Amino acid sequence: MQQSGSLAIVTGAAGWLGQRLVQALASGLPDCEPLQSIWRPRRVRALVLPGTDTFELRRQAPELEIVEGDVRNPDDCTRLCADARGASLFHAAGIVHPRRVREFFDINVTGTRNVLEAAAEAGVRRGLVVSSNSPFGTNPRVDHVFDERAPYKPYMAYGRSKMEMELAVRDIHRSGRLETVLIRPPWFYGPNQPPRQTLFFEMIRSGKAPLVGPGTNRRSMAYIDNICQGLLLADAHEHASGQAYWIADERPYEMSEILDTVERLLEGDFGLACAHRRLRLPSFASDVAWLADWALQKLGLYQQKIHVLSEMNKTIACSVDKAKRELGYKPVIALEEGMRRSIRWCLDQKLIKALPA
């Protein structure tokens, strides 16, 4: 176990993962036993886009240093990494649902290169880079899981951008200028969720959540604290340098289980009436959406709802055995408790309303 530097740099700090990571670096993860013996409070420097509301970030980490900038601008990355010798860089900035396909590559690939080059020049010790399941596509069978030996088979432009990003990360590691670790979380969930996840809850309540095919396809999911645990452990373990790790909940969940769990919690734990219906679609609905998504992306366009529908009949599942074995990773929060915390956060933020009678 190596001692991490006192400074932690976080890109994408205002995002879903970034906010929780800043808080974890400053205050720890109280539920996470594997971190108790190694965690130390860190001084945090965060990159946010100009004009971002940073009130919540500053509330979570009062000593936070804010740097306004954009990973697409090399000069901003240089400012971010100034005087950061020995620091750890947590690169969580990225784009999942853009307006144009080009943004995938400008942000996920070029932006990552800019940040890592600046970090290397500044003498940063290690770069922890958040990737995705998408460079590996979808599983060939319902019972199949990806591990770290899986070959690249990217799913659409997002997957290609994350694959190119991973290759760039490996290149800079091989150069000897910067230690790197790749962290591959699948579908995030947890508090501070973006509007698309709250819409997912509302669709389940109103009976409009799509269930494509029988709902037995499996999805690995990653509660946000589990991802933070994986990042912090990968920073602390010396032998993680140059490695990649899948970081997710202990097991994948069937799609029908995900929908049923959210519905049960909404009604049973929080007294929110649900319609107890699903928008049942045949499996080929996702195949049609895949064709539409492919055609739009060939034109340089992106449509979030079509893209999400294209994945709804597919299995995207991974194994976290390597992270458990090498990092001591222990995903203590699973679907039911994680979704319970997510719904409670939505209610606290007044993002979920009662259904009309």
URTA-V459245 format. One line per field, one symbol per residue. psi: psi as a letter, one per 40 degrees, with the letter a starting at -180 (. if undefined). burial: # if it has 24 or more other ideal C-beta (glycine too) atoms within 12 Angstrom, else .. A space follows every 50 residues. Layout:
BEGIN
psi: ???
burial: ???
END
This chain:
BEGIN
psi: hihiidhhhhifdeadddddddddddeigdegddedeehiiihhhhhiih ehheddddddgdehhhhhaheehdddddddehffheihhhgeiihdgadi ddddddddcddddddddddddefidihhhhbiedeebiidideiiiaeeh ihgihaddddddddddddddddddeeehiihhhgiahiiiieiidddddd dddddeeehhhhaeeeiihiihidddddddddddddhdeeheiihhhaid iiiidddddddddddddddefhhiefiighiideddddddddddddddee ihhdddddddeeeihgiiheddddddefhggdhaddddddddddddddef ehiiii.
burial: ...##.#######################.##.##..##..########. .#.#.##..##..####.####...######..#.#############.. #.##################.#.################.....####.# .#.#################.##....#################..##.# ######..#####.#.#####################..########### .############.##...#.#.#...#....#..#..##..#..##... .##..###############.###.######.####.######.##.... .#.....
END
